[in-house]
Amino acid sequence: MPRHFRPSLFIALLVASLTTGFSGGPLLAQETPVQTASGNVQGVVEDGVRVFRGIPFAAPPVGDLRWKPPQPVESWGGATLFANSFGPQCMQGSFPAGSVFRGPPAPTAEDCLYLNVWTGAGDASERRPVMVWIHGGALTMGSGSVSAYDGGALAARGAVVVTINYRLGPFGYLAHPLLTAESEHGSSGNYGVLDQIAALEWVRDNIAAFGGDPDRVTIFGESAGSWSVNTLMATPLAAGLFHRAIGQSGGRFGRMMRLSEAPEGARSAEEVGAAFIGTLGAETLDDMRALSAATLMAGLATEVGRRFRTAENVDGWVLPTDVTTTFAEGRHNNVPVLVGFNADEMTSLSSPRSVPATLDAWREWVAGRVGDEAELFESVYPVVEESQISNAFTRSRGDALFGIQMRTWARASEAAGTDAWLYYFTHEPPGPAREYLKSYHAAEIVYALGNVGPGTREAADRRLARTMSSYWLNFAATGDPNGPGLPPWPAYTRDEEAYQILGATVKTAAGLRASELDFWGRRLQAGLP
């Protein structure tokens, strides 16, 4: 039996052997197998799109491969992998009850490095643009199999779409002195980033067989997926693996954890990881790798575990320096970008109970948030009566966490001589909580991916989905979102500050939340939260 036996892969191959004897496509597939570097894969056809689910792109990161860079997947030889079901999602907790992000239960395992492909190409000669989606979830939750990320609509309109999994939480981002000492690169903690790079390497080596163009790869993601896109632009290890980038509500500009050194009052990534592992009684690498996945997940619920910070770190290898410095010095992977954020990011990320209820409580919150800049803050976010508090609270937090990141990204790209497009999503999707949620965090995803079906949304939703997905597809194909029949979208420049409003009416404006983002921009440059 192979050292890193993959039960799910064995089952898929067994199904293929029982249905076809490896002599042709399974009865449900009705299409010719595709040859990859690891072996043939058999997909299914859905509404004219070929779909391949659960293709392994790396060896299972289990046993002695836990907390190591992803290793090549073992070939399955002359067999055909029937890729008709998603692989397990990576180890993770769940969103709280009532969260708009909570989905149905799904199989979860450490053996989780799988990707999925949607293609409308009839054969390998077509060379369609490739779009690789990186899911969100704070680097602690999510997967490439979430229904909102279905690539069928984009594939039907000319793209080859790939969604991926990557290690999460302490499985993907735990740094530790023993792991650093073991590493030939003197690095630890950025395993999730390395998984994303491994998936992009798989795309480079295999996507042409699915009708994709390996020289026109766009990476795109939302929230933590957008953090990851930003990080991939900053790591030299991803050089040449993609040619355009789309960031939706998330960037990594500002302070970052460092592997083994930390400024006064902060902790290094190794210190954070060592404290967490110490509570589990593991003293050696063998001890650490002998811990069950369930034990590691349970450890996150302890007092120390709740302080574990899941984030990339500046390790000198994956990230030679922080993202801000990398962009400022022009050492990033300098590709065209399309970036933006939503008008009401924080409504779905905070409870109405967290909003200060009175003017006194509001002023106390402001003072605690920005200290001696409270007066300036209140001039930017004026509140004179209690009915204004909720909007100022959510908008200010959204600007601080998302808005300034996306404008900074557009400015840094334009300064480096690369085209950048900036958007502001203002549409309010229908639903029972529409009045409070408004243009909430992640609301734009189904519109960008074209996953607004007839009969499930209002006509305005379908129109916006068609427009947004057209912008995204055009950008993936040419590096420019503009195209016939679409409202013109001018590129972002510091002189004009143009951006596109994606809402009930799609139109161009200038100076996106200028005074608000200027306030947070000054704090970001000063290293303040």
C-alpha positions as a Python dict, from the first residue, in 0.01 Angstrom:
ca = {
    (1, 'M'): (0, 0, 0),
    (2, 'P'): (140, 350, -84),
    (3, 'R'): (292, 545, 198),
    (4, 'H'): (30, 817, 180),
    (5, 'F'): (-274, 612, 86),
    (6, 'R'): (-564, 824, -39),
    (7, 'P'): (-893, 639, 33),
    (8, 'S'): (-1109, 879, -169),
    (9, 'L'): (-889, 839, -476),
    (10, 'F'): (-897, 460, -436),
    (11, 'I'): (-1277, 465, -421),
    (12, 'A'): (-1302, 684, -733),
    (13, 'L'): (-1075, 448, -925),
    (14, 'L'): (-1270, 148, -797),
    (15, 'V'): (-1595, 303, -919),
    (16, 'A'): (-1436, 362, -1258),
    (17, 'S'): (-1315, 2, -1278),
    (18, 'L'): (-1656, -137, -1185),
    (19, 'T'): (-1839, 74, -1441),
    (20, 'T'): (-1598, 61, -1732),
    (21, 'G'): (-1311, -178, -1666),
    (22, 'F'): (-1086, 121, -1752),
    (23, 'S'): (-1177, 72, -2117),
    (24, 'G'): (-1388, 385, -2165),
    (25, 'G'): (-1588, 656, -1989),
    (26, 'P'): (-1816, 561, -1699),
    (27, 'L'): (-2178, 524, -1799),
    (28, 'L'): (-2269, 860, -1647),
    (29, 'A'): (-1983, 1059, -1798),
    (30, 'Q'): (-2046, 1041, -2173),
    (31, 'E'): (-1715, 1198, -2268),
    (32, 'T'): (-1354, 1114, -2345),
    (33, 'P'): (-1107, 1101, -2055),
    (34, 'V'): (-853, 1383, -2027),
    (35, 'Q'): (-488, 1294, -1983),
    (36, 'T'): (-309, 1476, -1700),
    (37, 'A'): (46, 1437, -1577),
    (38, 'S'): (-79, 1200, -1303),
    (39, 'G'): (-315, 992, -1516),
    (40, 'N'): (-644, 1006, -1702),
    (41, 'V'): (-946, 1177, -1547),
    (42, 'Q'): (-1307, 1125, -1649),
    (43, 'G'): (-1559, 1403, -1598),
    (44, 'V'): (-1931, 1447, -1645),
    (45, 'V'): (-2123, 1675, -1881),
    (46, 'E'): (-2368, 1920, -1725),
    (47, 'D'): (-2561, 2163, -1947),
    (48, 'G'): (-2297, 2135, -2216),
    (49, 'V'): (-2006, 2199, -1977),
    (50, 'R'): (-1756, 1930, -1888),
    (51, 'V'): (-1705, 1914, -1513),
    (52, 'F'): (-1423, 1739, -1327),
    (53, 'R'): (-1459, 1729, -950),
    (54, 'G'): (-1208, 1611, -692),
    (55, 'I'): (-883, 1595, -892),
    (56, 'P'): (-587, 1563, -652),
    (57, 'F'): (-314, 1819, -720),
    (58, 'A'): (-75, 1717, -439),
    (59, 'A'): (-7, 1422, -213),
    (60, 'P'): (-224, 1401, 101),
    (61, 'P'): (-61, 1632, 362),
    (62, 'V'): (-91, 1371, 638),
    (63, 'G'): (147, 1177, 861),
    (64, 'D'): (502, 1296, 806),
    (65, 'L'): (378, 1538, 535),
    (66, 'R'): (175, 1740, 785),
    (67, 'W'): (329, 2088, 810),
    (68, 'K'): (548, 2039, 506),
    (69, 'P'): (530, 2197, 159),
    (70, 'P'): (290, 2005, -66),
    (71, 'Q'): (446, 1711, -244),
    (72, 'P'): (368, 1579, -595),
    (73, 'V'): (65, 1357, -625),
    (74, 'E'): (134, 993, -698),
    (75, 'S'): (38, 879, -1046),
    (76, 'W'): (-255, 640, -1073),
    (77, 'G'): (-93, 481, -1377),
    (78, 'G'): (-311, 337, -1651),
    (79, 'A'): (-634, 367, -1453),
    (80, 'T'): (-890, 641, -1514),
    (81, 'L'): (-999, 860, -1222),
    (82, 'F'): (-1375, 916, -1232),
    (83, 'A'): (-1384, 1280, -1115),
    (84, 'N'): (-1754, 1315, -1046),
    (85, 'S'): (-1759, 1419, -678),
    (86, 'F'): (-1583, 1687, -478),
    (87, 'G'): (-1293, 1592, -254),
    (88, 'P'): (-1322, 1655, 121),
    (89, 'Q'): (-1291, 2011, 243),
    (90, 'C'): (-986, 2085, 457),
    (91, 'M'): (-1006, 2060, 837),
    (92, 'Q'): (-1213, 2347, 975),
    (93, 'G'): (-1479, 2455, 1216),
    (94, 'S'): (-1816, 2590, 1110),
    (95, 'F'): (-1977, 2929, 1081),
    (96, 'P'): (-2206, 3014, 1373),
    (97, 'A'): (-2574, 2931, 1352),
    (98, 'G'): (-2760, 3206, 1172),
    (99, 'S'): (-2459, 3322, 972),
    (100, 'V'): (-2533, 3398, 606),
    (101, 'F'): (-2216, 3202, 528),
    (102, 'R'): (-2320, 2880, 700),
    (103, 'G'): (-2374, 2598, 455),
    (104, 'P'): (-2475, 2233, 473),
    (105, 'P'): (-2232, 1988, 638),
    (106, 'A'): (-1964, 1851, 406),
    (107, 'P'): (-1700, 1577, 434),
    (108, 'T'): (-1388, 1714, 603),
    (109, 'A'): (-1038, 1564, 621),
    (110, 'E'): (-669, 1642, 628),
    (111, 'D'): (-651, 1467, 290),
    (112, 'C'): (-805, 1765, 113),
    (113, 'L'): (-578, 1895, -163),
    (114, 'Y'): (-819, 1863, -452),
    (115, 'L'): (-932, 2096, -728),
    (116, 'N'): (-1225, 2111, -968),
    (117, 'V'): (-1243, 2209, -1336),
    (118, 'W'): (-1529, 2338, -1552),
    (119, 'T'): (-1470, 2371, -1925),
    (120, 'G'): (-1684, 2423, -2230),
    (121, 'A'): (-1393, 2356, -2464),
    (122, 'G'): (-1455, 2076, -2709),
    (123, 'D'): (-1091, 1976, -2726),
    (124, 'A'): (-744, 2073, -2607),
    (125, 'S'): (-674, 2302, -2902),
    (126, 'E'): (-907, 2585, -2800),
    (127, 'R'): (-683, 2768, -2550),
    (128, 'R'): (-954, 2945, -2351),
    (129, 'P'): (-873, 3191, -2071),
    (130, 'V'): (-833, 3023, -1731),
    (131, 'M'): (-984, 3155, -1407),
    (132, 'V'): (-861, 3004, -1080),
    (133, 'W'): (-1091, 3079, -784),
    (134, 'I'): (-946, 3091, -431),
    (135, 'H'): (-1217, 3065, -167),
    (136, 'G'): (-1262, 3288, 136),
    (137, 'G'): (-1332, 3203, 500),
    (138, 'A'): (-1063, 3385, 702),
    (139, 'L'): (-809, 3111, 611),
    (140, 'T'): (-995, 2894, 862),
    (141, 'M'): (-1309, 2782, 674),
    (142, 'G'): (-1440, 2725, 325),
    (143, 'S'): (-1361, 2512, 22),
    (144, 'G'): (-1366, 2511, -356),
    (145, 'S'): (-1686, 2306, -356),
    (146, 'V'): (-1923, 2575, -219),
    (147, 'S'): (-2221, 2598, -453),
    (148, 'A'): (-2184, 2975, -499),
    (149, 'Y'): (-1844, 2907, -660),
    (150, 'D'): (-1981, 2677, -931),
    (151, 'G'): (-1784, 2749, -1247),
    (152, 'G'): (-2046, 2631, -1493),
    (153, 'A'): (-2183, 2972, -1592),
    (154, 'L'): (-1841, 3124, -1664),
    (155, 'A'): (-1730, 2807, -1845),
    (156, 'A'): (-2041, 2815, -2066),
    (157, 'R'): (-1938, 3164, -2174),
    (158, 'G'): (-1580, 3081, -2267),
    (159, 'A'): (-1356, 3042, -1962),
    (160, 'V'): (-1197, 2735, -1808),
    (161, 'V'): (-1271, 2766, -1436),
    (162, 'V'): (-1073, 2599, -1157),
    (163, 'T'): (-1164, 2605, -787),
    (164, 'I'): (-919, 2480, -527),
    (165, 'N'): (-880, 2371, -166),
    (166, 'Y'): (-585, 2467, 53),
    (167, 'R'): (-490, 2384, 411),
    (168, 'L'): (-660, 2602, 671),
    (169, 'G'): (-615, 2710, 1033),
    (170, 'P'): (-323, 2547, 1217),
    (171, 'F'): (-291, 2284, 942),
    (172, 'G'): (-211, 2555, 688),
    (173, 'Y'): (-59, 2838, 892),
    (174, 'L'): (110, 2699, 1204),
    (175, 'A'): (468, 2819, 1248),
    (176, 'H'): (691, 2656, 1509),
    (177, 'P'): (1067, 2667, 1589),
    (178, 'L'): (1097, 2291, 1534),
    (179, 'L'): (929, 2314, 1195),
    (180, 'T'): (1153, 2605, 1097),
    (181, 'A'): (1464, 2410, 1201),
    (182, 'E'): (1349, 2109, 998),
    (183, 'S'): (1282, 2313, 683),
    (184, 'E'): (1557, 2338, 422),
    (185, 'H'): (1435, 2695, 365),
    (186, 'G'): (1430, 2793, 734),
    (187, 'S'): (1058, 2852, 701),
    (188, 'S'): (733, 2740, 858),
    (189, 'G'): (369, 2843, 868),
    (190, 'N'): (287, 2933, 508),
    (191, 'Y'): (165, 2591, 397),
    (192, 'G'): (-171, 2721, 275),
    (193, 'V'): (7, 2963, 42),
    (194, 'L'): (229, 2681, -82),
    (195, 'D'): (-82, 2472, -152),
    (196, 'Q'): (-221, 2754, -365),
    (197, 'I'): (109, 2770, -555),
    (198, 'A'): (102, 2393, -606),
    (199, 'A'): (-249, 2422, -752),
    (200, 'L'): (-127, 2692, -991),
    (201, 'E'): (163, 2467, -1091),
    (202, 'W'): (-92, 2194, -1165),
    (203, 'V'): (-281, 2442, -1382),
    (204, 'R'): (37, 2537, -1568),
    (205, 'D'): (119, 2173, -1637),
    (206, 'N'): (-228, 2035, -1711),
    (207, 'I'): (-487, 2296, -1804),
    (208, 'A'): (-411, 2286, -2177),
    (209, 'A'): (-555, 1933, -2185),
    (210, 'F'): (-890, 2084, -2071),
    (211, 'G'): (-884, 2348, -2345),
    (212, 'G'): (-731, 2618, -2124),
    (213, 'D'): (-450, 2858, -2209),
    (214, 'P'): (-168, 2829, -1952),
    (215, 'D'): (-45, 3171, -2065),
    (216, 'R'): (-376, 3342, -1975),
    (217, 'V'): (-437, 3247, -1614),
    (218, 'T'): (-633, 3481, -1386),
    (219, 'I'): (-637, 3423, -1012),
    (220, 'F'): (-940, 3561, -832),
    (221, 'G'): (-1086, 3534, -486),
    (222, 'E'): (-1295, 3703, -221),
    (223, 'S'): (-1217, 3792, 142),
    (224, 'A'): (-942, 3552, 252),
    (225, 'G'): (-930, 3441, -111),
    (226, 'S'): (-850, 3801, -200),
    (227, 'W'): (-589, 3810, 78),
    (228, 'S'): (-441, 3508, -94),
    (229, 'V'): (-445, 3673, -437),
    (230, 'N'): (-264, 3972, -284),
    (231, 'T'): (-12, 3740, -118),
    (232, 'L'): (46, 3543, -439),
    (233, 'M'): (128, 3869, -614),
    (234, 'A'): (391, 3928, -343),
    (235, 'T'): (563, 3588, -335),
    (236, 'P'): (845, 3517, -579),
    (237, 'L'): (747, 3150, -570),
    (238, 'A'): (438, 3225, -780),
    (239, 'A'): (624, 3418, -1052),
    (240, 'G'): (495, 3333, -1399),
    (241, 'L'): (207, 3117, -1273),
    (242, 'F'): (-64, 3378, -1342),
    (243, 'H'): (-112, 3677, -1569),
    (244, 'R'): (-395, 3878, -1416),
    (245, 'A'): (-544, 3911, -1069),
    (246, 'I'): (-888, 3995, -931),
    (247, 'G'): (-924, 4086, -564),
    (248, 'Q'): (-1270, 4107, -408),
    (249, 'S'): (-1277, 4259, -58),
    (250, 'G'): (-943, 4176, 97),
    (251, 'G'): (-575, 4272, 93),
    (252, 'R'): (-264, 4225, 303),
    (253, 'F'): (-123, 4577, 307),
    (254, 'G'): (-4, 4688, 650),
    (255, 'R'): (160, 4506, 937),
    (256, 'M'): (225, 4134, 902),
    (257, 'M'): (348, 3870, 1145),
    (258, 'R'): (712, 3777, 1116),
    (259, 'L'): (836, 3424, 1151),
    (260, 'S'): (1076, 3452, 1443),
    (261, 'E'): (1110, 3821, 1522),
    (262, 'A'): (840, 4055, 1637),
    (263, 'P'): (823, 4425, 1720),
    (264, 'E'): (782, 4520, 2083),
    (265, 'G'): (440, 4431, 2212),
    (266, 'A'): (370, 4178, 1937),
    (267, 'R'): (434, 3805, 1898),
    (268, 'S'): (614, 3622, 1621),
    (269, 'A'): (443, 3347, 1424),
    (270, 'E'): (668, 3091, 1594),
    (271, 'E'): (569, 3218, 1938),
    (272, 'V'): (201, 3196, 1851),
    (273, 'G'): (242, 2843, 1715),
    (274, 'A'): (461, 2719, 2000),
    (275, 'A'): (211, 2844, 2259),
    (276, 'F'): (-71, 2661, 2084),
    (277, 'I'): (118, 2334, 2041),
    (278, 'G'): (242, 2355, 2401),
    (279, 'T'): (-114, 2334, 2532),
    (280, 'L'): (-154, 2001, 2351),
    (281, 'G'): (144, 1841, 2524),
    (282, 'A'): (352, 1790, 2208),
    (283, 'E'): (726, 1839, 2261),
    (284, 'T'): (881, 1693, 1946),
    (285, 'L'): (800, 1689, 1575),
    (286, 'D'): (694, 1326, 1610),
    (287, 'D'): (462, 1427, 1893),
    (288, 'M'): (317, 1708, 1684),
    (289, 'R'): (250, 1487, 1385),
    (290, 'A'): (103, 1215, 1604),
    (291, 'L'): (-170, 1450, 1726),
    (292, 'S'): (-502, 1366, 1570),
    (293, 'A'): (-671, 1621, 1350),
    (294, 'A'): (-960, 1627, 1597),
    (295, 'T'): (-722, 1709, 1882),
    (296, 'L'): (-578, 2004, 1691),
    (297, 'M'): (-925, 2133, 1612),
    (298, 'A'): (-1035, 2092, 1975),
    (299, 'G'): (-726, 2284, 2084),
    (300, 'L'): (-855, 2592, 1905),
    (301, 'A'): (-1140, 2609, 2157),
    (302, 'T'): (-903, 2651, 2454),
    (303, 'E'): (-805, 2989, 2593),
    (304, 'V'): (-464, 2974, 2420),
    (305, 'G'): (-616, 2825, 2104),
    (306, 'R'): (-855, 3117, 2070),
    (307, 'R'): (-549, 3343, 2052),
    (308, 'F'): (-399, 3142, 1766),
    (309, 'R'): (-373, 3376, 1470),
    (310, 'T'): (-425, 3219, 1130),
    (311, 'A'): (-225, 3434, 889),
    (312, 'E'): (66, 3431, 651),
    (313, 'N'): (403, 3532, 794),
    (314, 'V'): (716, 3699, 661),
    (315, 'D'): (946, 3399, 657),
    (316, 'G'): (1220, 3504, 414),
    (317, 'W'): (1122, 3239, 159),
    (318, 'V'): (753, 3245, 70),
    (319, 'L'): (745, 3612, 171),
    (320, 'P'): (1092, 3770, 176),
    (321, 'T'): (931, 4084, 322),
    (322, 'D'): (582, 4215, 389),
    (323, 'V'): (333, 4277, 109),
    (324, 'T'): (342, 4656, 146),
    (325, 'T'): (720, 4672, 105),
    (326, 'T'): (718, 4423, -180),
    (327, 'F'): (474, 4636, -381),
    (328, 'A'): (644, 4963, -288),
    (329, 'E'): (979, 4831, -411),
    (330, 'G'): (828, 4690, -731),
    (331, 'R'): (925, 4332, -649),
    (332, 'H'): (575, 4189, -681),
    (333, 'N'): (434, 3982, -968),
    (334, 'N'): (325, 4286, -1162),
    (335, 'V'): (10, 4188, -1351),
    (336, 'P'): (-309, 4382, -1436),
    (337, 'V'): (-557, 4390, -1148),
    (338, 'L'): (-930, 4435, -1100),
    (339, 'V'): (-1011, 4507, -736),
    (340, 'G'): (-1289, 4645, -522),
    (341, 'F'): (-1519, 4612, -223),
    (342, 'N'): (-1881, 4628, -114),
    (343, 'A'): (-2074, 4915, 38),
    (344, 'D'): (-2188, 4726, 348),
    (345, 'E'): (-1912, 4474, 418),
    (346, 'M'): (-1961, 4456, 792),
    (347, 'T'): (-2334, 4388, 815),
    (348, 'S'): (-2277, 4015, 763),
    (349, 'L'): (-1957, 4013, 972),
    (350, 'S'): (-2098, 4165, 1288),
    (351, 'S'): (-2408, 4130, 1496),
    (352, 'P'): (-2655, 4417, 1538),
    (353, 'R'): (-2594, 4365, 1912),
    (354, 'S'): (-2235, 4487, 1866),
    (355, 'V'): (-2349, 4829, 1744),
    (356, 'P'): (-2328, 5098, 2015),
    (357, 'A'): (-2683, 5176, 2123),
    (358, 'T'): (-2645, 5535, 2249),
    (359, 'L'): (-2449, 5845, 2155),
    (360, 'D'): (-2235, 5809, 2468),
    (361, 'A'): (-2161, 5446, 2385),
    (362, 'W'): (-2076, 5549, 2030),
    (363, 'R'): (-1826, 5812, 2143),
    (364, 'E'): (-1671, 5564, 2383),
    (365, 'W'): (-1633, 5311, 2099),
    (366, 'V'): (-1478, 5575, 1871),
    (367, 'A'): (-1225, 5677, 2138),
    (368, 'G'): (-1130, 5315, 2194),
    (369, 'R'): (-1094, 5257, 1820),
    (370, 'V'): (-889, 5559, 1709),
    (371, 'G'): (-770, 5727, 2030),
    (372, 'D'): (-668, 6089, 1990),
    (373, 'E'): (-795, 6095, 1632),
    (374, 'A'): (-1154, 6069, 1755),
    (375, 'E'): (-1239, 6426, 1657),
    (376, 'L'): (-1109, 6376, 1304),
    (377, 'F'): (-1291, 6042, 1281),
    (378, 'E'): (-1622, 6205, 1381),
    (379, 'S'): (-1577, 6470, 1114),
    (380, 'V'): (-1548, 6192, 855),
    (381, 'Y'): (-1827, 5979, 1003),
    (382, 'P'): (-2060, 6238, 1159),
    (383, 'V'): (-2320, 6110, 1401),
    (384, 'V'): (-2561, 6350, 1565),
    (385, 'E'): (-2846, 6116, 1651),
    (386, 'E'): (-2875, 5752, 1746),
    (387, 'S'): (-3038, 5650, 1417),
    (388, 'Q'): (-2708, 5728, 1240),
    (389, 'I'): (-2488, 5507, 1458),
    (390, 'S'): (-2543, 5175, 1284),
    (391, 'N'): (-2452, 5306, 940),
    (392, 'A'): (-2143, 5490, 1067),
    (393, 'F'): (-2034, 5185, 1266),
    (394, 'T'): (-2058, 4937, 980),
    (395, 'R'): (-1931, 5169, 709),
    (396, 'S'): (-1628, 5282, 910),
    (397, 'R'): (-1530, 4926, 990),
    (398, 'G'): (-1578, 4822, 628),
    (399, 'D'): (-1362, 5110, 509),
    (400, 'A'): (-1089, 5022, 760),
    (401, 'L'): (-1080, 4649, 689),
    (402, 'F'): (-1163, 4636, 318),
    (403, 'G'): (-1198, 4972, 143),
    (404, 'I'): (-853, 5109, 215),
    (405, 'Q'): (-694, 4776, 123),
    (406, 'M'): (-852, 4776, -222),
    (407, 'R'): (-774, 5140, -301),
    (408, 'T'): (-416, 5086, -181),
    (409, 'W'): (-391, 4784, -411),
    (410, 'A'): (-516, 4980, -712),
    (411, 'R'): (-280, 5269, -636),
    (412, 'A'): (21, 5041, -587),
    (413, 'S'): (-48, 4864, -916),
    (414, 'E'): (-94, 5189, -1109),
    (415, 'A'): (225, 5327, -956),
    (416, 'A'): (410, 5018, -1079),
    (417, 'G'): (296, 5089, -1435),
    (418, 'T'): (25, 4824, -1451),
    (419, 'D'): (-338, 4870, -1545),
    (420, 'A'): (-580, 4861, -1253),
    (421, 'W'): (-959, 4877, -1235),
    (422, 'L'): (-1145, 4965, -914),
    (423, 'Y'): (-1509, 4883, -834),
    (424, 'Y'): (-1765, 4954, -562),
    (425, 'F'): (-2047, 4701, -528),
    (426, 'T'): (-2366, 4869, -404),
    (427, 'H'): (-2640, 4625, -508),
    (428, 'E'): (-2862, 4486, -232),
    (429, 'P'): (-2954, 4123, -307),
    (430, 'P'): (-3309, 4014, -227),
    (431, 'G'): (-3371, 3820, 91),
    (432, 'P'): (-3549, 3834, 426),
    (433, 'A'): (-3268, 4032, 593),
    (434, 'R'): (-3214, 4269, 301),
    (435, 'E'): (-3295, 4584, 500),
    (436, 'Y'): (-3008, 4518, 742),
    (437, 'L'): (-2758, 4325, 527),
    (438, 'K'): (-2776, 4556, 222),
    (439, 'S'): (-2458, 4514, 7),
    (440, 'Y'): (-2301, 4269, 249),
    (441, 'H'): (-1962, 4099, 250),
    (442, 'A'): (-1950, 3831, -24),
    (443, 'A'): (-2279, 3946, -179),
    (444, 'E'): (-2104, 4015, -510),
    (445, 'I'): (-1971, 3661, -562),
    (446, 'V'): (-2273, 3506, -735),
    (447, 'Y'): (-2297, 3810, -964),
    (448, 'A'): (-1930, 3796, -1064),
    (449, 'L'): (-1951, 3421, -1130),
    (450, 'G'): (-2283, 3451, -1310),
    (451, 'N'): (-2459, 3223, -1064),
    (452, 'V'): (-2787, 3414, -1047),
    (453, 'G'): (-3039, 3176, -1197),
    (454, 'P'): (-3372, 3260, -1364),
    (455, 'G'): (-3662, 3258, -1122),
    (456, 'T'): (-3439, 3284, -814),
    (457, 'R'): (-3367, 3654, -825),
    (458, 'E'): (-3523, 3972, -955),
    (459, 'A'): (-3464, 4084, -1315),
    (460, 'A'): (-3223, 4350, -1190),
    (461, 'D'): (-3013, 4078, -1029),
    (462, 'R'): (-2990, 3885, -1354),
    (463, 'R'): (-2893, 4198, -1547),
    (464, 'L'): (-2621, 4284, -1299),
    (465, 'A'): (-2490, 3927, -1299),
    (466, 'R'): (-2464, 3935, -1677),
    (467, 'T'): (-2277, 4266, -1668),
    (468, 'M'): (-2040, 4176, -1387),
    (469, 'S'): (-1957, 3830, -1518),
    (470, 'S'): (-1892, 3987, -1860),
    (471, 'Y'): (-1645, 4231, -1702),
    (472, 'W'): (-1473, 3945, -1519),
    (473, 'L'): (-1460, 3726, -1832),
    (474, 'N'): (-1327, 4006, -2051),
    (475, 'F'): (-1058, 4084, -1797),
    (476, 'A'): (-954, 3719, -1785),
    (477, 'A'): (-942, 3703, -2165),
    (478, 'T'): (-766, 4030, -2245),
    (479, 'G'): (-657, 4203, -1924),
    (480, 'D'): (-928, 4469, -1975),
    (481, 'P'): (-1287, 4435, -1845),
    (482, 'N'): (-1436, 4648, -2122),
    (483, 'G'): (-1623, 4497, -2413),
    (484, 'P'): (-1913, 4543, -2656),
    (485, 'G'): (-2245, 4633, -2499),
    (486, 'L'): (-2102, 4708, -2154),
    (487, 'P'): (-2094, 5043, -1973),
    (488, 'P'): (-1739, 5181, -2023),
    (489, 'W'): (-1509, 5125, -1725),
    (490, 'P'): (-1201, 5350, -1724),
    (491, 'A'): (-880, 5227, -1567),
    (492, 'Y'): (-789, 5366, -1226),
    (493, 'T'): (-532, 5646, -1205),
    (494, 'R'): (-426, 5868, -915),
    (495, 'D'): (-515, 6174, -1125),
    (496, 'E'): (-871, 6074, -1209),
    (497, 'E'): (-951, 5824, -927),
    (498, 'A'): (-1213, 5656, -1149),
    (499, 'Y'): (-1408, 5358, -1024),
    (500, 'Q'): (-1710, 5160, -1139),
    (501, 'I'): (-2029, 5146, -935),
    (502, 'L'): (-2179, 4798, -965),
    (503, 'G'): (-2537, 4844, -854),
    (504, 'A'): (-2888, 4905, -980),
    (505, 'T'): (-2722, 5130, -1237),
    (506, 'V'): (-2370, 5045, -1351),
    (507, 'K'): (-2178, 5367, -1401),
    (508, 'T'): (-1845, 5541, -1352),
    (509, 'A'): (-1772, 5782, -1069),
    (510, 'A'): (-1458, 5941, -922),
    (511, 'G'): (-1302, 5965, -576),
    (512, 'L'): (-1435, 5651, -405),
    (513, 'R'): (-1520, 5742, -44),
    (514, 'A'): (-1227, 5982, -62),
    (515, 'S'): (-1233, 6145, 282),
    (516, 'E'): (-1311, 5818, 458),
    (517, 'L'): (-1038, 5619, 282),
    (518, 'D'): (-790, 5905, 322),
    (519, 'F'): (-844, 5881, 698),
    (520, 'W'): (-769, 5508, 702),
    (521, 'G'): (-488, 5548, 449),
    (522, 'R'): (-299, 5778, 683),
    (523, 'R'): (-338, 5527, 965),
    (524, 'L'): (-230, 5239, 742),
    (525, 'Q'): (87, 5426, 643),
    (526, 'A'): (157, 5500, 1008),
    (527, 'G'): (120, 5135, 1104),
    (528, 'L'): (-194, 5201, 1308),
    (529, 'P'): (-500, 4972, 1311),
}
